[in-house]
Amino acid sequence: MQRLYDFLRRHPTGVDSFWAVVLFGLSVLSEANLQGTPAHRGSLAAAVVVSAVLCVVVALRRRFPEPMLLLALATGLAQLVLDVETTVADFALLVIAYTVATMGTRWASRLALVASFCAATMAQLRWPAEHSSFFGRVAIVVFQTVPFALAWVLGDSMRTRRAYFAQLEERAARLEKEREAQSKVAVAAERARIARELHDVVAHNVSVMVVQADGAAYVLDAAPDQARKALETISSTGRQALAEMRRLLGVLRTGEHQEGGEYVPQPDVEQIDELVEQCRRSGLPVDFKVEGTPRPLPSGVELTAYRIVQEALTNTRKHGGPNTGASVRLVYFDDGLGLLVEDDGKGAPQELYEEGGADGRGHGLIGMRERVGMVGGTLDAGPRPGGGFRISALLPLKPAH
């Protein structure tokens, strides 16, 4: 049965041709049986020709709906002129009315509707029923018109149904494209976030390692103990950098994350103290103070605060010059967290801070602004009046709507 159904769907014209042949055979047999009866009108040859043409209409109705409608109407008029009374083949008029209402153009559909209402009336006027009153003839016209009207209504509803399903398919395709576009945007945003994370991790830790390596090489012969301490700092910093990079790369492989979208485990505000201590060990004096009452913060706010301090201290180490000191202030407000990172170094053009380094390949202040914007905060950065650089940020506890 399934193969038969598939065949019928793939070869609709062949199916219509089969039924056209059946219809033609029934029409010829009917005309042959009626020949010679008193009530029969028209010649057999004319009836056969009319039946053949109407059967062609049935066979080609799907491929050429509008031309077949015009051919059917012309054949019906020919029946009236040649006095060929209605035959079995006139069933084709019902079929073409349904077909045009289903798949034809609008003008053809309207023409088929008008013809459907006129066909029975014209047939009754041409071949009136004998021994019938006026109301009886009207009843016959109504009875014969109803099938034509139903055929047209059924075809028009089928057209509406197909248009509805086509609209649903189009909408589904459009939604699928939108989902793909949103997925691409999400992937791009995720890659940008990973890039920011890698930049912050690598830039900070590598800068600490470079400073310590230079110091160890300078005091290697004169102060072996200091050189050994510097090498230990390099080792611990390198391990920390590798651990964070493994975490990030592991997320890229597995895609595991929390509901909030933040990777775990992430640095938080409490680890800023360890970050400051690491900078002190690397030779950068940092004054760290916390004001207000510390309390748990949203993970996004904590990560943003940590990365801002990390990037600010990295920029101080890169651009501050020798004998530079820095200060970090964390202020807990009722509705947010304030950050202030300053240094008293010689500073550098702000463009270098914006680009994240002299090579122009980092994220720098651009990455800071992106992070602060993600949590709905504000960032202010620029040179200090007496020299050095200042970065201040306000991170709200609730994102702005």
C-alpha positions as CSV (number, residue, x, y, z in Angstrom):
1,M,0.0,0.0,0.0
2,Q,2.8,2.4,0.8
3,R,4.4,1.8,-2.6
4,L,1.1,2.4,-4.3
5,Y,0.7,5.6,-2.3
6,D,4.2,6.8,-3.2
7,F,3.6,6.0,-6.9
8,L,0.3,8.0,-6.9
9,R,2.0,11.0,-5.4
10,R,4.9,10.8,-7.9
11,H,2.7,10.3,-11.0
12,P,-0.5,12.4,-10.5
13,T,-0.9,12.9,-14.3
14,G,-0.8,9.1,-14.9
15,V,-3.5,8.6,-12.3
16,D,-5.7,11.3,-13.9
17,S,-5.1,9.7,-17.3
18,F,-6.3,6.3,-16.0
19,W,-9.5,7.8,-14.6
20,A,-10.0,9.8,-17.8
21,V,-9.9,6.5,-19.8
22,V,-12.4,4.9,-17.3
23,L,-14.7,8.0,-17.6
24,F,-14.5,7.9,-21.4
25,G,-15.4,4.2,-21.5
26,L,-18.4,4.7,-19.2
27,S,-19.5,7.7,-21.3
28,V,-19.3,5.8,-24.6
29,L,-21.2,2.8,-23.2
30,S,-23.9,5.1,-21.8
31,E,-24.3,6.9,-25.1
32,A,-24.4,3.7,-27.0
33,N,-27.2,2.4,-24.7
34,L,-29.2,5.6,-25.1
35,Q,-29.0,5.7,-28.9
36,G,-32.4,5.1,-30.4
37,T,-34.4,5.9,-27.3
38,P,-37.1,8.6,-27.8
39,A,-35.7,10.9,-25.1
40,H,-32.1,10.9,-26.5
41,R,-30.8,13.9,-28.4
42,G,-27.8,14.5,-30.5
43,S,-25.7,12.2,-32.6
44,L,-23.4,9.5,-31.2
45,A,-20.4,10.9,-33.0
46,A,-20.9,14.4,-31.4
47,A,-21.3,12.8,-28.0
48,V,-18.2,10.8,-28.4
49,V,-16.1,13.8,-29.4
50,V,-17.5,15.9,-26.5
51,S,-16.8,13.0,-24.1
52,A,-13.2,12.6,-25.4
53,V,-12.5,16.3,-25.0
54,L,-13.9,16.3,-21.5
55,C,-11.8,13.3,-20.6
56,V,-8.7,15.1,-21.9
57,V,-9.6,17.9,-19.4
58,V,-9.5,15.3,-16.6
59,A,-6.2,13.9,-17.7
60,L,-4.4,17.2,-18.0
61,R,-6.1,19.2,-15.2
62,R,-3.1,19.3,-12.8
63,R,-0.6,20.2,-15.4
64,F,-2.6,22.9,-17.2
65,P,-5.5,23.9,-14.9
66,E,-6.4,27.3,-16.5
67,P,-6.3,26.0,-20.2
68,M,-8.3,23.0,-19.2
69,L,-10.9,25.1,-17.5
70,L,-11.3,27.2,-20.7
71,L,-11.4,24.0,-22.8
72,A,-14.1,22.6,-20.5
73,L,-16.2,25.7,-20.8
74,A,-15.9,25.8,-24.5
75,T,-16.9,22.1,-24.7
76,G,-19.9,22.8,-22.5
77,L,-21.0,25.6,-24.8
78,A,-20.5,23.3,-27.8
79,Q,-22.8,20.8,-26.1
80,L,-25.5,23.5,-25.9
81,V,-25.0,24.5,-29.6
82,L,-24.8,20.9,-30.9
83,D,-27.7,19.7,-28.7
84,V,-25.6,17.0,-27.1
85,E,-27.4,16.2,-23.9
86,T,-25.5,15.8,-20.6
87,T,-23.4,12.6,-20.4
88,V,-21.3,10.8,-17.9
89,A,-18.2,12.7,-19.1
90,D,-19.8,16.0,-17.9
91,F,-18.5,14.9,-14.5
92,A,-15.2,16.5,-15.7
93,L,-16.8,19.9,-15.1
94,L,-17.0,19.1,-11.4
95,V,-13.4,17.9,-11.4
96,I,-12.0,20.9,-13.2
97,A,-13.9,23.3,-10.9
98,Y,-12.3,21.6,-7.9
99,T,-8.9,21.6,-9.5
100,V,-8.9,25.3,-10.4
101,A,-10.2,26.3,-7.0
102,T,-7.3,24.3,-5.5
103,M,-4.3,25.2,-7.6
104,G,-5.4,27.6,-10.3
105,T,-5.0,31.4,-10.4
106,R,-7.6,33.6,-8.7
107,W,-9.3,34.7,-11.9
108,A,-9.6,31.1,-13.0
109,S,-11.1,30.1,-9.6
110,R,-13.7,32.9,-9.8
111,L,-14.5,32.0,-13.4
112,A,-15.0,28.4,-12.3
113,L,-17.3,29.5,-9.5
114,V,-19.5,31.6,-11.9
115,A,-19.6,28.7,-14.4
116,S,-20.6,26.3,-11.6
117,F,-23.7,28.4,-10.8
118,C,-24.6,28.9,-14.4
119,A,-24.1,25.3,-15.7
120,A,-27.2,23.7,-14.3
121,T,-29.4,26.7,-15.2
122,M,-28.2,26.7,-18.8
123,A,-28.7,22.9,-19.1
124,Q,-32.2,23.2,-17.7
125,L,-33.0,26.0,-20.1
126,R,-31.6,24.0,-23.1
127,W,-33.2,20.7,-22.1
128,P,-36.1,21.4,-19.8
129,A,-37.5,18.5,-17.8
130,E,-40.8,17.3,-19.2
131,H,-44.0,17.4,-17.2
132,S,-42.3,19.6,-14.6
133,S,-43.7,22.9,-13.1
134,F,-41.7,26.0,-12.7
135,F,-40.9,25.3,-9.1
136,G,-39.9,21.7,-10.0
137,R,-37.4,23.0,-12.5
138,V,-36.0,25.4,-10.0
139,A,-35.6,22.6,-7.6
140,I,-33.8,20.6,-10.2
141,V,-31.4,23.5,-10.9
142,V,-30.7,23.9,-7.2
143,F,-30.1,20.2,-6.8
144,Q,-27.7,20.1,-9.8
145,T,-25.9,23.3,-8.7
146,V,-25.1,22.1,-5.2
147,P,-22.4,19.5,-6.3
148,F,-20.7,22.2,-8.4
149,A,-20.7,24.6,-5.4
150,L,-19.4,21.9,-3.0
151,A,-16.6,21.0,-5.4
152,W,-15.5,24.6,-5.6
153,V,-15.8,25.2,-1.9
154,L,-13.8,22.0,-1.2
155,G,-11.1,23.0,-3.6
156,D,-10.9,26.6,-2.2
157,S,-10.6,25.2,1.3
158,M,-7.8,22.9,0.1
159,R,-6.0,25.9,-1.3
160,T,-6.3,27.7,2.0
161,R,-5.1,24.7,3.9
162,R,-2.1,24.3,1.6
163,A,-1.3,28.0,1.9
164,Y,-1.5,27.7,5.7
165,F,0.9,24.7,5.7
166,A,3.3,26.5,3.3
167,Q,3.3,29.5,5.7
168,L,4.0,27.2,8.6
169,E,6.9,25.6,6.7
170,E,8.3,29.0,5.7
171,R,8.0,30.2,9.3
172,A,9.7,27.0,10.6
173,A,12.5,27.5,8.0
174,R,12.9,31.1,9.1
175,L,13.0,30.2,12.8
176,E,15.6,27.6,12.0
177,K,17.8,30.2,10.3
178,E,17.3,32.5,13.2
179,R,18.3,29.8,15.6
180,E,21.4,29.1,13.5
181,A,22.2,32.8,13.5
182,Q,21.7,33.0,17.2
183,S,23.9,30.0,17.7
184,K,26.6,31.6,15.7
185,V,26.3,34.8,17.7
186,A,26.5,32.8,20.9
187,V,29.6,30.9,19.7
188,A,31.2,34.2,18.7
189,A,30.4,35.7,22.1
190,E,31.7,32.7,23.9
191,R,34.9,32.8,21.9
192,A,35.3,36.5,22.8
193,R,34.9,35.7,26.4
194,I,37.4,32.9,26.3
195,A,39.8,35.2,24.5
196,R,39.4,37.8,27.3
197,E,39.9,35.1,29.9
198,L,43.1,33.8,28.2
199,H,44.4,37.3,27.7
200,D,43.9,38.2,31.4
201,V,45.5,34.9,32.6
202,V,48.4,34.9,30.2
203,A,49.2,38.6,30.3
204,H,49.3,38.8,34.0
205,N,51.2,35.6,34.8
206,V,53.7,35.9,32.0
207,S,54.5,39.5,32.9
208,V,55.1,38.4,36.5
209,M,57.4,35.6,35.2
210,V,59.3,37.9,33.0
211,V,59.9,40.4,35.8
212,Q,61.0,37.6,38.1
213,A,63.3,36.1,35.5
214,D,65.0,39.4,34.8
215,G,65.5,40.0,38.5
216,A,66.9,36.4,39.0
217,A,69.3,36.9,36.2
218,Y,70.5,40.2,37.6
219,V,71.1,38.9,41.2
220,L,72.1,35.4,40.3
221,D,75.8,35.8,41.3
222,A,75.5,38.5,44.0
223,A,72.4,37.2,45.9
224,P,71.7,33.5,45.1
225,D,68.9,33.4,47.8
226,Q,67.0,36.1,46.0
227,A,67.5,34.4,42.7
228,R,66.2,31.2,44.1
229,K,63.2,33.0,45.6
230,A,62.5,34.6,42.2
231,L,62.7,31.2,40.5
232,E,60.2,29.8,43.0
233,T,57.8,32.6,42.2
234,I,58.2,31.9,38.5
235,S,57.5,28.2,39.1
236,S,54.3,28.9,41.2
237,T,53.1,31.5,38.8
238,G,53.6,29.2,35.8
239,R,51.7,26.5,37.5
240,Q,48.9,28.8,38.3
241,A,48.8,30.0,34.7
242,L,48.8,26.4,33.4
243,A,46.0,25.5,35.8
244,E,43.7,28.3,34.6
245,M,44.5,27.7,31.0
246,R,43.7,24.0,31.5
247,R,40.4,25.0,33.0
248,L,39.5,27.3,30.1
249,L,40.5,24.7,27.5
250,G,38.7,22.0,29.3
251,V,35.5,24.1,29.1
252,L,36.1,24.5,25.4
253,R,36.2,20.7,25.0
254,T,33.3,19.8,27.2
255,G,31.1,22.9,27.2
256,E,30.3,22.4,30.9
257,H,29.1,25.5,32.7
258,Q,26.8,26.7,35.4
259,E,23.3,27.9,34.8
260,G,24.5,31.5,35.1
261,G,26.9,30.9,32.2
262,E,30.1,31.4,34.2
263,Y,32.9,28.9,34.2
264,V,33.8,27.1,37.4
265,P,35.9,27.5,39.4
266,Q,36.3,31.2,38.8
267,P,38.4,33.8,40.6
268,D,36.4,35.9,43.1
269,V,36.9,39.0,45.2
270,E,38.6,37.0,48.0
271,Q,41.4,36.0,45.7
272,I,42.3,39.6,45.0
273,D,44.3,39.5,48.2
274,E,46.4,36.6,46.7
275,L,46.7,38.5,43.5
276,V,48.1,41.6,45.3
277,E,50.5,39.4,47.3
278,Q,51.7,37.8,44.1
279,C,52.4,41.3,42.7
280,R,54.3,42.3,45.9
281,R,56.5,39.2,45.6
282,S,57.3,40.1,42.0
283,G,58.6,43.5,43.1
284,L,55.5,45.8,42.6
285,P,54.5,47.5,45.9
286,V,50.7,47.4,46.2
287,D,48.6,49.0,48.9
288,F,45.4,47.0,49.3
289,K,42.4,48.1,51.3
290,V,38.8,47.0,51.7
291,E,36.1,49.4,52.8
292,G,32.6,48.5,53.9
293,T,31.2,45.2,55.0
294,P,32.3,42.3,52.7
295,R,29.4,40.0,51.6
296,P,28.7,37.4,48.9
297,L,28.3,38.9,45.5
298,P,27.0,37.6,42.2
299,S,29.6,35.4,40.4
300,G,29.7,37.7,37.4
301,V,30.4,40.7,39.6
302,E,33.2,38.9,41.5
303,L,34.9,37.6,38.3
304,T,34.7,41.1,36.7
305,A,36.2,42.7,39.8
306,Y,39.0,40.3,39.9
307,R,39.8,40.6,36.2
308,I,39.8,44.4,36.4
309,V,42.3,44.5,39.2
310,Q,44.4,41.8,37.5
311,E,44.5,43.8,34.2
312,A,45.1,47.1,35.9
313,L,48.1,45.7,37.9
314,T,49.4,44.0,34.7
315,N,49.3,47.4,32.9
316,T,51.1,49.0,35.8
317,R,53.8,46.5,35.6
318,K,54.1,47.0,31.8
319,H,53.9,50.7,31.5
320,G,54.6,52.2,35.0
321,G,58.3,52.1,34.8
322,P,60.8,51.5,37.6
323,N,60.1,52.3,41.2
324,T,56.3,52.3,40.6
325,G,53.8,51.7,43.3
326,A,50.1,50.9,43.1
327,S,47.0,50.9,45.3
328,V,43.8,48.9,45.2
329,R,40.6,49.9,46.9
330,L,37.5,47.8,47.2
331,V,34.4,49.6,48.5
332,Y,31.2,47.7,49.4
333,F,28.2,49.8,48.9
334,D,24.6,48.9,49.6
335,D,23.8,48.5,45.9
336,G,27.1,47.7,44.4
337,L,30.9,47.2,44.5
338,G,33.4,50.0,43.9
339,L,36.9,49.5,42.5
340,L,39.8,52.0,42.4
341,V,43.2,51.0,41.1
342,E,45.9,53.7,40.9
343,D,49.6,53.8,40.2
344,D,52.2,56.5,40.5
345,G,54.4,55.4,37.6
346,K,55.5,57.5,34.6
347,G,52.5,56.1,32.7
348,A,52.1,55.5,28.9
349,P,49.8,56.9,26.2
350,Q,46.3,55.8,26.9
351,E,46.2,54.1,23.5
352,L,48.5,51.4,24.8
353,Y,46.2,50.7,27.7
354,E,43.2,50.6,25.3
355,E,45.0,48.1,23.1
356,G,46.3,46.0,26.0
357,G,50.0,46.4,25.2
358,A,52.6,47.8,22.9
359,D,52.0,45.1,20.4
360,G,48.3,46.0,20.1
361,R,47.1,42.5,20.4
362,G,45.6,42.4,23.9
363,H,42.2,43.5,25.2
364,G,43.3,46.1,27.8
365,L,40.7,48.7,28.7
366,I,38.5,47.5,25.9
367,G,38.2,44.1,27.6
368,M,37.5,45.9,30.9
369,R,34.7,47.9,29.4
370,E,33.2,44.8,27.9
371,R,33.3,43.0,31.2
372,V,31.8,45.9,33.1
373,G,29.1,46.4,30.5
374,M,28.1,42.7,30.8
375,V,27.2,43.3,34.5
376,G,25.6,46.7,33.9
377,G,28.4,48.7,35.5
378,T,30.4,51.8,34.6
379,L,34.2,52.3,34.1
380,D,36.3,55.4,34.1
381,A,40.0,55.2,33.2
382,G,42.7,57.7,32.4
383,P,46.0,59.4,33.5
384,R,46.2,60.9,37.0
385,P,46.8,64.6,37.4
386,G,50.2,64.1,39.1
387,G,51.3,61.2,37.0
388,G,50.4,57.6,36.8
389,F,47.1,56.0,35.8
390,R,43.7,55.5,37.5
391,I,41.0,53.0,36.9
392,S,37.7,53.2,38.7
393,A,34.6,51.0,38.3
394,L,31.2,50.7,39.9
395,L,29.6,47.2,39.6
396,P,25.9,47.1,40.6
397,L,24.6,44.0,42.4
398,K,21.6,43.8,40.1
399,P,21.9,44.2,36.3
400,A,20.3,47.3,34.8
401,H,17.0,46.7,32.9
